């Protein structure tokens, strides 16, 4: 399978898993505000919102430029799926991440997404820039990482 196809599949999985949580956050009326402060704080906040909580509505607030367009496209996909009658299950999903490297405007994370019978491993690189005086994520790049069995997605353990 091509890298682009795997990446698109990962995005669709995250979007599908996040459909319910997007609606729940809005229903509770919580307003997420992108943090000010050092780039690392903004990068960590983005990873928490975008990948751990699957809350694209919140994570888009910490983006600009190319990254903003990518997150908005994910929101459009989620809204389209919901309009088509798709309802995400509330099945347990866990996302673990580790900050591998980075200072200033460049941060790299390793993610493991456990979604039922499937486990995905990704390397996420975030590029940040000062926009309007605040650090914002301007580029997101995702790369498949080998799982424990040498594959990119692993089945039941």
DRENDREN-428351 format. One record per atom (N, C-alpha, C): residue in one letter; residue number from 1; y, z, x; atom name. Coordinates in Angstrom, 3 decimals, padded with zeros to 6 digits. Layout:
{"A" NUM {Y Z X} "CA"}
...
***
This chain:
{"X" 1 {-001.175 000.000 000.855} "N"}
{"X" 1 {000.000 000.000 000.000} "CA"}
{"X" 1 {001.232 000.000 000.897} "C"}
{"X" 2 {002.253 -000.729 000.527} "N"}
{"X" 2 {003.443 -000.816 001.358} "CA"}
{"X" 2 {004.236 000.480 001.312} "C"}
{"X" 3 {005.034 000.693 002.368} "N"}
{"X" 3 {005.865 001.901 002.445} "CA"}
{"X" 3 {006.838 001.953 001.273} "C"}
{"X" 4 {007.436 000.791 000.921} "N"}
{"X" 4 {008.379 000.746 -000.189} "CA"}
{"X" 4 {007.694 001.145 -001.486} "C"}
{"X" 5 {006.493 000.642 -001.707} "N"}
{"X" 5 {005.776 000.958 -002.943} "CA"}
{"X" 5 {005.424 002.445 -002.998} "C"}
{"X" 6 {004.994 003.024 -001.856} "N"}
{"X" 6 {004.681 004.458 -001.827} "CA"}
{"X" 6 {005.935 005.274 -002.086} "C"}
{"X" 7 {007.060 004.882 -001.475} "N"}
{"X" 7 {008.304 005.613 -001.676} "CA"}
{"X" 7 {008.738 005.540 -003.128} "C"}
{"X" 8 {008.612 004.358 -003.733} "N"}
{"X" 8 {008.964 004.216 -005.147} "CA"}
{"X" 8 {008.058 005.093 -005.997} "C"}
{"X" 9 {006.774 005.156 -005.644} "N"}
{"X" 9 {005.847 006.015 -006.378} "CA"}
{"X" 9 {006.217 007.474 -006.254} "C"}
{"X" 10 {006.644 007.901 -005.069} "N"}
{"X" 10 {007.065 009.284 -004.851} "CA"}
{"X" 10 {008.281 009.606 -005.715} "C"}
{"X" 11 {009.252 008.685 -005.735} "N"}
{"X" 11 {010.450 008.890 -006.551} "CA"}
{"X" 11 {010.062 008.993 -008.018} "C"}
{"X" 12 {009.192 008.090 -008.488} "N"}
{"X" 12 {008.785 008.134 -009.893} "CA"}
{"X" 12 {008.034 009.419 -010.211} "C"}
{"X" 13 {007.202 009.903 -009.276} "N"}
{"X" 13 {006.504 011.169 -009.495} "CA"}
{"X" 13 {007.507 012.306 -009.602} "C"}
{"X" 14 {008.484 012.357 -008.699} "N"}
{"X" 14 {009.490 013.417 -008.765} "CA"}
{"X" 14 {010.300 013.319 -010.050} "C"}
{"X" 15 {010.649 012.089 -010.440} "N"}
{"X" 15 {011.394 011.906 -011.683} "CA"}
{"X" 15 {010.557 012.389 -012.861} "C"}
{"X" 16 {009.296 011.988 -012.915} "N"}
{"X" 16 {008.426 012.399 -014.019} "CA"}
{"X" 16 {008.260 013.908 -014.049} "C"}
{"X" 17 {008.053 014.512 -012.900} "N"}
{"X" 17 {007.886 015.968 -012.856} "CA"}
{"X" 17 {009.168 016.689 -013.217} "C"}
{"X" 18 {010.293 016.046 -012.986} "N"}
{"X" 18 {011.567 016.701 -013.237} "CA"}
{"X" 18 {012.137 016.471 -014.617} "C"}
{"X" 19 {011.529 015.605 -015.422} "N"}
{"X" 19 {012.087 015.311 -016.744} "CA"}
{"X" 19 {012.278 016.559 -017.580} "C"}
{"X" 20 {011.287 017.402 -017.614} "N"}
{"X" 20 {011.387 018.609 -018.422} "CA"}
{"X" 20 {012.434 019.548 -017.862} "C"}
{"X" 21 {012.454 019.715 -016.554} "N"}
{"X" 21 {013.391 020.668 -015.971} "CA"}
{"X" 21 {014.830 020.213 -016.134} "C"}
{"X" 22 {015.078 018.904 -016.124} "N"}
{"X" 22 {016.438 018.422 -016.340} "CA"}
{"X" 22 {016.925 018.866 -017.712} "C"}
{"X" 23 {016.116 018.659 -018.725} "N"}
{"X" 23 {016.502 019.057 -020.072} "CA"}
{"X" 23 {016.654 020.556 -020.210} "C"}
{"X" 24 {015.777 021.314 -019.574} "N"}
{"X" 24 {015.833 022.773 -019.676} "CA"}
{"X" 24 {017.097 023.323 -019.052} "C"}
{"X" 25 {017.487 022.819 -017.910} "N"}
{"X" 25 {018.681 023.319 -017.259} "CA"}
{"X" 25 {019.895 023.059 -018.130} "C"}
{"X" 26 {019.967 021.851 -018.691} "N"}
{"X" 26 {021.098 021.529 -019.541} "CA"}
{"X" 26 {021.112 022.415 -020.775} "C"}
{"X" 27 {019.946 022.670 -021.334} "N"}
{"X" 27 {019.862 023.493 -022.538} "CA"}
{"X" 27 {020.313 024.923 -022.265} "C"}
{"X" 28 {020.057 025.427 -021.061} "N"}
{"X" 28 {020.473 026.793 -020.740} "CA"}
{"X" 28 {021.958 026.860 -020.422} "C"}
{"X" 29 {022.573 025.703 -020.241} "N"}
{"X" 29 {024.000 025.671 -019.993} "CA"}
{"X" 29 {024.400 026.069 -018.581} "C"}
{"X" 30 {023.462 026.061 -017.643} "N"}
{"X" 30 {023.803 026.412 -016.272} "CA"}
{"X" 30 {024.578 025.267 -015.642} "C"}
{"X" 31 {025.651 025.602 -014.980} "N"}
{"X" 31 {026.433 024.584 -014.291} "CA"}
{"X" 31 {026.255 024.759 -012.796} "C"}
{"X" 32 {025.555 023.824 -012.184} "N"}
{"X" 32 {025.366 023.878 -010.736} "CA"}
{"X" 32 {026.578 023.246 -010.068} "C"}
{"X" 33 {027.096 023.917 -009.080} "N"}
{"X" 33 {028.244 023.419 -008.340} "CA"}
{"X" 33 {027.816 023.249 -006.892} "C"}
{"X" 34 {028.060 022.074 -006.339} "N"}
{"X" 34 {027.700 021.834 -004.941} "CA"}
{"X" 34 {028.470 022.808 -004.060} "C"}
{"X" 35 {027.799 023.377 -003.085} "N"}
{"X" 35 {028.451 024.386 -002.253} "CA"}
{"X" 35 {029.450 023.783 -001.274} "C"}
{"X" 36 {030.412 024.592 -000.901} "N"}
{"X" 36 {031.286 024.266 000.217} "CA"}
{"X" 36 {030.670 024.927 001.432} "C"}
{"X" 37 {031.229 024.683 002.574} "N"}
{"X" 37 {030.728 025.343 003.768} "CA"}
{"X" 37 {030.093 024.372 004.725} "C"}
{"X" 38 {029.295 024.903 005.644} "N"}
{"X" 38 {028.697 024.068 006.690} "CA"}
{"X" 38 {027.748 023.011 006.123} "C"}
{"X" 39 {027.567 021.941 006.885} "N"}
{"X" 39 {026.692 020.844 006.465} "CA"}
{"X" 39 {025.280 021.337 006.188} "C"}
{"X" 40 {024.759 022.234 007.002} "N"}
{"X" 40 {023.384 022.743 006.810} "CA"}
{"X" 40 {023.245 023.415 005.450} "C"}
{"X" 41 {024.251 024.179 005.046} "N"}
{"X" 41 {024.200 024.849 003.737} "CA"}
{"X" 41 {024.139 023.817 002.609} "C"}
{"X" 42 {024.947 022.768 002.715} "N"}
{"X" 42 {024.952 021.708 001.695} "CA"}
{"X" 42 {023.612 020.968 001.696} "C"}
{"X" 43 {023.080 020.680 002.884} "N"}
{"X" 43 {021.793 019.980 002.985} "CA"}
{"X" 43 {020.673 020.811 002.363} "C"}
{"X" 44 {020.612 022.106 002.682} "N"}
{"X" 44 {019.588 022.982 002.100} "CA"}
{"X" 44 {019.727 023.051 000.581} "C"}
{"X" 45 {020.955 023.173 000.089} "N"}
{"X" 45 {021.206 023.236 -001.351} "CA"}
{"X" 45 {020.714 021.955 -002.013} "C"}
{"X" 46 {021.015 020.801 -001.397} "N"}
{"X" 46 {020.572 019.519 -001.944} "CA"}
{"X" 46 {019.049 019.465 -002.030} "C"}
{"X" 47 {018.356 019.863 -000.971} "N"}
{"X" 47 {016.886 019.841 -000.972} "CA"}
{"X" 47 {016.354 020.761 -002.066} "C"}
{"X" 48 {016.940 021.949 -002.203} "N"}
{"X" 48 {016.515 022.868 -003.267} "CA"}
{"X" 48 {016.663 022.224 -004.639} "C"}
{"X" 49 {017.827 021.675 -004.925} "N"}
{"X" 49 {018.083 021.097 -006.251} "CA"}
{"X" 49 {017.275 019.818 -006.478} "C"}
{"X" 50 {017.316 018.908 -005.511} "N"}
{"X" 50 {016.735 017.581 -005.716} "CA"}
{"X" 50 {015.212 017.579 -005.659} "C"}
{"X" 51 {014.648 018.252 -004.674} "N"}
{"X" 51 {013.199 018.194 -004.473} "CA"}
{"X" 51 {012.469 019.397 -005.060} "C"}
{"X" 52 {012.952 020.600 -004.821} "N"}
{"X" 52 {012.242 021.792 -005.289} "CA"}
{"X" 52 {012.383 021.940 -006.803} "C"}
{"X" 53 {013.618 021.867 -007.308} "N"}
{"X" 53 {013.851 022.048 -008.744} "CA"}
{"X" 53 {013.793 020.736 -009.522} "C"}
{"X" 54 {013.742 019.594 -008.834} "N"}
{"X" 54 {013.749 018.268 -009.468} "CA"}
{"X" 54 {014.911 018.141 -010.449} "C"}
{"X" 55 {016.074 018.614 -010.026} "N"}
{"X" 55 {017.271 018.615 -010.868} "CA"}
{"X" 55 {018.285 017.616 -010.308} "C"}
{"X" 56 {018.095 016.341 -010.644} "N"}
{"X" 56 {018.992 015.310 -010.147} "CA"}
{"X" 56 {020.412 015.478 -010.672} "C"}
{"X" 57 {020.557 016.020 -011.881} "N"}
{"X" 57 {021.899 016.232 -012.425} "CA"}
{"X" 57 {022.700 017.180 -011.544} "C"}
{"X" 58 {022.052 018.179 -010.985} "N"}
{"X" 58 {022.744 019.096 -010.075} "CA"}
{"X" 58 {022.890 018.470 -008.695} "C"}
{"X" 59 {021.800 017.892 -008.175} "N"}
{"X" 59 {021.823 017.400 -006.792} "CA"}
{"X" 59 {022.849 016.291 -006.580} "C"}
{"X" 60 {023.125 015.499 -007.603} "N"}
{"X" 60 {024.097 014.411 -007.450} "CA"}
{"X" 60 {025.477 014.960 -007.095} "C"}
{"X" 61 {025.752 016.204 -007.433} "N"}
{"X" 61 {027.058 016.808 -007.145} "CA"}
{"X" 61 {027.289 017.017 -005.654} "C"}
{"X" 62 {026.225 016.988 -004.862} "N"}
{"X" 62 {026.355 017.170 -003.410} "CA"}
{"X" 62 {026.242 015.840 -002.676} "C"}
{"X" 63 {026.419 014.726 -003.398} "N"}
{"X" 63 {026.234 013.411 -002.785} "CA"}
{"X" 63 {027.502 012.574 -002.851} "C"}
{"X" 64 {027.494 011.520 -002.051} "N"}
{"X" 64 {028.548 010.500 -002.076} "CA"}
{"X" 64 {027.919 009.208 -001.563} "C"}
{"X" 65 {028.573 008.103 -001.833} "N"}
{"X" 65 {028.144 006.820 -001.285} "CA"}
{"X" 65 {026.742 006.408 -001.677} "C"}
{"X" 66 {025.993 005.934 -000.682} "N"}
{"X" 66 {024.638 005.419 -000.879} "CA"}
{"X" 66 {023.706 006.467 -001.502} "C"}
{"X" 67 {023.801 007.704 -001.064} "N"}
{"X" 67 {022.941 008.766 -001.605} "CA"}
{"X" 67 {023.244 009.002 -003.082} "C"}
{"X" 68 {024.504 008.952 -003.439} "N"}
{"X" 68 {024.887 009.145 -004.841} "CA"}
{"X" 68 {024.263 008.053 -005.713} "C"}
{"X" 69 {024.330 006.812 -005.250} "N"}
{"X" 69 {023.738 005.705 -006.007} "CA"}
{"X" 69 {022.236 005.894 -006.178} "C"}
{"X" 70 {021.564 006.356 -005.134} "N"}
{"X" 70 {020.117 006.580 -005.198} "CA"}
{"X" 70 {019.775 007.649 -006.239} "C"}
{"X" 71 {020.507 008.754 -006.225} "N"}
{"X" 71 {020.232 009.841 -007.171} "CA"}
{"X" 71 {020.585 009.406 -008.593} "C"}
{"X" 72 {021.680 008.686 -008.765} "N"}
{"X" 72 {022.038 008.194 -010.102} "CA"}
{"X" 72 {020.977 007.236 -010.641} "C"}
{"X" 73 {020.383 006.425 -009.766} "N"}
{"X" 73 {019.300 005.528 -010.193} "CA"}
{"X" 73 {018.096 006.342 -010.664} "C"}
{"X" 74 {017.777 007.422 -009.964} "N"}
{"X" 74 {016.679 008.292 -010.394} "CA"}
{"X" 74 {016.982 008.900 -011.764} "C"}
{"X" 75 {018.228 009.280 -011.991} "N"}
{"X" 75 {018.615 009.804 -013.307} "CA"}
{"X" 75 {018.439 008.741 -014.387} "C"}
{"X" 76 {018.830 007.506 -014.083} "N"}
{"X" 76 {018.659 006.414 -015.058} "CA"}
{"X" 76 {017.181 006.200 -015.372} "C"}
{"X" 77 {016.324 006.246 -014.353} "N"}
{"X" 77 {014.879 006.109 -014.578} "CA"}
{"X" 77 {014.360 007.225 -015.480} "C"}
{"X" 78 {014.800 008.442 -015.223} "N"}
{"X" 78 {014.353 009.582 -016.029} "CA"}
{"X" 78 {014.817 009.440 -017.474} "C"}
{"X" 79 {016.072 009.042 -017.660} "N"}
{"X" 79 {016.590 008.879 -019.016} "CA"}
{"X" 79 {015.870 007.750 -019.743} "C"}
{"X" 80 {015.565 006.671 -019.023} "N"}
{"X" 80 {014.825 005.557 -019.619} "CA"}
{"X" 80 {013.429 005.969 -020.035} "C"}
{"X" 81 {012.777 006.771 -019.206} "N"}
{"X" 81 {011.430 007.245 -019.538} "CA"}
{"X" 81 {011.476 008.138 -020.768} "C"}
{"X" 82 {012.485 009.017 -020.818} "N"}
{"X" 82 {012.618 009.899 -021.985} "CA"}
{"X" 82 {012.899 009.093 -023.245} "C"}
{"X" 83 {013.757 008.082 -023.140} "N"}
{"X" 83 {014.080 007.239 -024.294} "CA"}
{"X" 83 {012.841 006.488 -024.770} "C"}
{"X" 84 {011.925 006.193 -023.846} "N"}
{"X" 84 {010.681 005.508 -024.188} "CA"}
{"X" 84 {009.626 006.443 -024.747} "C"}
{"X" 85 {009.964 007.709 -024.927} "N"}
{"X" 85 {009.042 008.664 -025.519} "CA"}
{"X" 85 {008.238 009.474 -024.529} "C"}
{"X" 86 {008.472 009.284 -023.234} "N"}
{"X" 86 {007.708 010.046 -022.233} "CA"}
{"X" 86 {008.121 011.508 -022.264} "C"}
{"X" 87 {007.132 012.372 -022.284} "N"}
{"X" 87 {007.376 013.811 -022.226} "CA"}
{"X" 87 {006.592 014.357 -021.047} "C"}
{"X" 88 {007.277 014.910 -020.080} "N"}
{"X" 88 {006.595 015.481 -018.913} "CA"}
{"X" 88 {005.875 016.751 -019.325} "C"}
{"X" 89 {004.693 016.922 -018.779} "N"}
{"X" 89 {003.976 018.163 -019.060} "CA"}
{"X" 89 {004.596 019.282 -018.246} "C"}
{"X" 90 {004.329 020.481 -018.657} "N"}
{"X" 90 {004.844 021.628 -017.921} "CA"}
{"X" 90 {003.823 022.111 -016.897} "C"}
{"X" 91 {002.982 021.188 -016.451} "N"}
{"X" 91 {001.974 021.537 -015.447} "CA"}
{"X" 91 {002.665 022.081 -014.204} "C"}
{"X" 92 {002.005 023.016 -013.571} "N"}
{"X" 92 {002.578 023.644 -012.386} "CA"}
{"X" 92 {002.779 022.618 -011.278} "C"}
{"X" 93 {003.889 022.731 -010.616} "N"}
{"X" 93 {004.222 021.886 -009.473} "CA"}
{"X" 93 {004.916 022.784 -008.474} "C"}
{"X" 94 {004.528 022.661 -007.243} "N"}
{"X" 94 {005.139 023.457 -006.186} "CA"}
{"X" 94 {005.643 022.516 -005.100} "C"}
{"X" 95 {006.832 022.791 -004.598} "N"}
{"X" 95 {007.389 022.019 -003.495} "CA"}
{"X" 95 {007.735 022.996 -002.382} "C"}
{"X" 96 {007.233 022.693 -001.210} "N"}
{"X" 96 {007.500 023.513 -000.033} "CA"}
{"X" 96 {008.240 022.645 000.972} "C"}
{"X" 97 {009.217 023.234 001.649} "N"}
{"X" 97 {009.890 022.450 002.678} "CA"}
{"X" 97 {010.234 023.307 003.877} "C"}
{"X" 98 {010.403 022.603 004.992} "N"}
{"X" 98 {010.774 023.246 006.242} "CA"}
{"X" 98 {011.861 022.403 006.896} "C"}
{"X" 99 {012.913 023.054 007.345} "N"}
{"X" 99 {013.971 022.366 008.083} "CA"}
{"X" 99 {013.447 022.137 009.490} "C"}
{"X" 100 {013.207 020.889 009.846} "N"}
{"X" 100 {012.611 020.570 011.142} "CA"}
{"X" 100 {013.635 020.509 012.265} "C"}
{"X" 101 {014.767 019.915 011.974} "N"}
{"X" 101 {015.798 019.762 012.997} "CA"}
{"X" 101 {017.115 019.417 012.340} "C"}
{"X" 102 {018.177 019.604 013.076} "N"}
{"X" 102 {019.462 019.148 012.594} "CA"}
{"X" 102 {020.591 020.114 012.844} "C"}
{"X" 103 {021.696 019.520 013.165} "N"}
{"X" 103 {022.968 020.213 013.292} "CA"}
{"X" 103 {024.020 019.273 012.748} "C"}
{"X" 104 {025.109 019.815 012.300} "N"}
{"X" 104 {026.202 018.962 011.837} "CA"}
{"X" 104 {025.778 018.037 010.726} "C"}
{"X" 105 {025.900 016.733 010.961} "N"}
{"X" 105 {025.733 015.744 009.900} "CA"}
{"X" 105 {024.324 015.188 009.749} "C"}
{"X" 106 {023.352 015.670 010.507} "N"}
{"X" 106 {021.999 015.097 010.485} "CA"}
{"X" 106 {020.976 016.220 010.319} "C"}
{"X" 107 {020.183 016.159 009.231} "N"}
{"X" 107 {019.182 017.203 008.977} "CA"}
{"X" 107 {017.872 016.566 008.541} "C"}
{"X" 108 {016.765 017.088 009.081} "N"}
{"X" 108 {015.434 016.543 008.808} "CA"}
{"X" 108 {014.553 017.650 008.238} "C"}
{"X" 109 {013.835 017.326 007.162} "N"}
{"X" 109 {012.966 018.275 006.471} "CA"}
{"X" 109 {011.563 017.696 006.335} "C"}
{"X" 110 {010.568 018.569 006.355} "N"}
{"X" 110 {009.197 018.206 005.996} "CA"}
{"X" 110 {008.951 018.796 004.612} "C"}
{"X" 111 {008.483 017.974 003.675} "N"}
{"X" 111 {008.200 018.427 002.317} "CA"}
{"X" 111 {006.728 018.274 002.007} "C"}
{"X" 112 {006.197 019.217 001.249} "N"}
{"X" 112 {004.857 019.106 000.688} "CA"}
{"X" 112 {005.009 019.345 -000.806} "C"}
{"X" 113 {004.598 018.367 -001.592} "N"}
{"X" 113 {004.680 018.461 -003.048} "CA"}
{"X" 113 {003.263 018.596 -003.578} "C"}
{"X" 114 {002.951 019.749 -004.154} "N"}
{"X" 114 {001.657 019.979 -004.794} "CA"}
{"X" 114 {001.855 019.795 -006.291} "C"}
{"X" 115 {001.300 018.708 -006.824} "N"}
{"X" 115 {001.448 018.391 -008.244} "CA"}
{"X" 115 {000.061 018.249 -008.853} "C"}
{"X" 116 {-000.523 019.367 -009.193} "N"}
{"X" 116 {-001.860 019.329 -009.764} "CA"}
{"X" 116 {-002.870 018.849 -008.744} "C"}
{"X" 117 {-003.515 017.727 -009.033} "N"}
{"X" 117 {-004.579 017.211 -008.175} "CA"}
{"X" 117 {-004.053 016.395 -006.996} "C"}
{"X" 118 {-002.757 016.167 -006.933} "N"}
{"X" 118 {-002.180 015.337 -005.879} "CA"}
{"X" 118 {-001.250 016.168 -005.006} "C"}
{"X" 119 {-001.354 015.962 -003.700} "N"}
{"X" 119 {-000.430 016.579 -002.754} "CA"}
{"X" 119 {000.216 015.469 -001.938} "C"}
{"X" 120 {001.541 015.443 -001.928} "N"}
{"X" 120 {002.293 014.448 -001.165} "CA"}
{"X" 120 {002.988 015.129 000.002} "C"}
{"X" 121 {003.089 014.413 001.110} "N"}
{"X" 121 {003.760 014.921 002.306} "CA"}
{"X" 121 {004.849 013.924 002.681} "C"}
{"X" 122 {006.068 014.409 002.869} "N"}
{"X" 122 {007.200 013.535 003.173} "CA"}
{"X" 122 {008.050 014.132 004.281} "C"}
{"X" 123 {008.707 013.246 005.000} "N"}
{"X" 123 {009.756 013.621 005.948} "CA"}
{"X" 123 {011.039 013.081 005.331} "C"}
{"X" 124 {011.983 013.961 005.072} "N"}
{"X" 124 {013.240 013.577 004.447} "CA"}
{"X" 124 {014.363 013.791 005.460} "C"}
{"X" 125 {015.121 012.735 005.695} "N"}
{"X" 125 {016.264 012.812 006.598} "CA"}
{"X" 125 {017.528 012.668 005.769} "C"}
{"X" 126 {018.435 013.613 005.930} "N"}
{"X" 126 {019.709 013.589 005.223} "CA"}
{"X" 126 {020.833 013.378 006.224} "C"}
{"X" 127 {021.705 012.446 005.904} "N"}
{"X" 127 {022.926 012.240 006.684} "CA"}
{"X" 127 {024.073 012.733 005.816} "C"}
{"X" 128 {024.937 013.535 006.391} "N"}
{"X" 128 {026.067 014.087 005.668} "CA"}
{"X" 128 {027.369 013.627 006.297} "C"}
{"X" 129 {028.434 013.637 005.496} "N"}
{"X" 129 {029.767 013.294 005.981} "CA"}
{"X" 129 {030.775 014.119 005.190} "C"}
{"X" 130 {031.930 014.323 005.779} "N"}
{"X" 130 {033.017 015.002 005.067} "CA"}
{"X" 130 {033.626 014.009 004.082} "C"}
{"X" 131 {033.623 014.387 002.813} "N"}
{"X" 131 {034.204 013.569 001.755} "CA"}
{"X" 131 {035.151 014.475 000.988} "C"}
{"X" 132 {036.428 014.147 000.981} "N"}
{"X" 132 {037.402 014.996 000.309} "CA"}
{"X" 132 {037.429 016.407 000.879} "C"}
{"X" 133 {037.159 016.544 002.158} "N"}
{"X" 133 {037.202 017.849 002.814} "CA"}
{"X" 133 {035.929 018.671 002.709} "C"}
{"X" 134 {034.909 018.161 002.010} "N"}
{"X" 134 {033.648 018.911 001.850} "CA"}
{"X" 134 {032.485 018.064 002.357} "C"}
{"X" 135 {031.474 018.726 002.908} "N"}
{"X" 135 {030.271 018.025 003.354} "CA"}
{"X" 135 {029.495 017.530 002.139} "C"}
{"X" 136 {029.076 016.270 002.189} "N"}
{"X" 136 {028.262 015.681 001.132} "CA"}
{"X" 136 {027.152 014.845 001.769} "C"}
{"X" 137 {026.012 014.766 001.082} "N"}
{"X" 137 {024.903 013.923 001.519} "CA"}
{"X" 137 {025.300 012.479 001.222} "C"}
{"X" 138 {025.289 011.632 002.244} "N"}
{"X" 138 {025.685 010.235 002.049} "CA"}
{"X" 138 {024.518 009.267 002.242} "C"}
{"X" 139 {023.434 009.728 002.843} "N"}
{"X" 139 {022.260 008.869 003.026} "CA"}
{"X" 139 {021.005 009.730 002.977} "C"}
{"X" 140 {020.013 009.238 002.239} "N"}
{"X" 140 {018.721 009.923 002.119} "CA"}
{"X" 140 {017.653 008.937 002.562} "C"}
{"X" 141 {016.823 009.362 003.490} "N"}
{"X" 141 {015.707 008.501 003.871} "CA"}
{"X" 141 {014.425 009.314 003.788} "C"}
{"X" 142 {013.407 008.731 003.165} "N"}
{"X" 142 {012.119 009.401 002.961} "CA"}
{"X" 142 {011.031 008.605 003.670} "C"}
{"X" 143 {010.152 009.323 004.321} "N"}
{"X" 143 {009.048 008.694 005.049} "CA"}
{"X" 143 {007.765 009.444 004.716} "C"}
{"X" 144 {006.698 008.695 004.465} "N"}
{"X" 144 {005.400 009.323 004.222} "CA"}
{"X" 144 {004.912 009.998 005.491} "C"}
{"X" 145 {004.313 011.164 005.341} "N"}
{"X" 145 {003.659 011.856 006.449} "CA"}
{"X" 145 {002.176 011.943 006.149} "C"}
{"X" 146 {001.340 011.905 007.165} "N"}
{"X" 146 {-000.093 012.066 006.928} "CA"}
{"X" 146 {-000.381 013.454 006.364} "C"}
{"X" 147 {-001.274 013.498 005.399} "N"}
{"X" 147 {-001.723 014.776 004.860} "CA"}
{"X" 147 {-002.816 015.351 005.729} "C"}
{"X" 148 {-003.378 016.479 005.327} "N"}
{"X" 148 {-004.416 017.127 006.122} "CA"}
{"X" 148 {-005.623 016.230 006.384} "C"}
{"X" 149 {-005.920 015.326 005.448} "N"}
{"X" 149 {-007.081 014.443 005.611} "CA"}
{"X" 149 {-006.686 013.130 006.277} "C"}
{"X" 150 {-005.440 013.036 006.752} "N"}
{"X" 150 {-004.986 011.820 007.413} "CA"}
{"X" 150 {-004.353 010.814 006.472} "C"}
{"X" 151 {-004.347 011.093 005.176} "N"}
{"X" 151 {-003.750 010.189 004.209} "CA"}
{"X" 151 {-002.365 010.650 003.822} "C"}
{"X" 152 {-001.704 009.876 002.982} "N"}
{"X" 152 {-000.355 010.217 002.557} "CA"}
{"X" 152 {-000.361 011.067 001.297} "C"}
{"X" 153 {-001.281 010.822 000.431} "N"}
{"X" 153 {-001.447 011.649 -000.761} "CA"}
{"X" 153 {-002.885 012.134 -000.738} "C"}
{"X" 154 {-003.065 013.377 -001.030} "N"}
{"X" 154 {-004.420 013.914 -001.025} "CA"}
{"X" 154 {-004.786 014.359 -002.422} "C"}
{"X" 155 {-006.053 014.281 -002.721} "N"}
{"X" 155 {-006.550 014.661 -004.040} "CA"}
{"X" 155 {-006.945 016.115 -004.079} "C"}
{"X" 156 {-007.829 016.474 -005.005} "N"}
{"X" 156 {-008.228 017.870 -005.177} "CA"}
{"X" 156 {-008.762 018.464 -003.881} "C"}
{"X" 157 {-008.405 019.724 -003.692} "N"}
{"X" 157 {-008.875 020.433 -002.497} "CA"}
{"X" 157 {-009.948 021.399 -002.859} "C"}
***
